[in-house]
């Protein structure tokens, strides 16, 4: 939940009363562990919702939203 609201790793650690913030940060840097996966799921879920709203604004004629969608397209190309 907190990752979906874009709280930082440190803020989440404080809220969950995790004293070893460095260990948690190390797991995130290695991109492994259930905590990292849960954090990414929350963050990506909200990012998808935001992109959906931006897409709708682009379809409704918003020039800034259209530019953002073009940027998303370019960054997602393989």
Secondary structure, DSSP 8 states (H G I E B T S, - for coil): -TGGGT--HHHHHHHTT-S-HHHHHHHHHHT-SHHHHHHHHHHHHHHHHHHHHHHHHHHTT-HHHHHHHHHHHHHH--
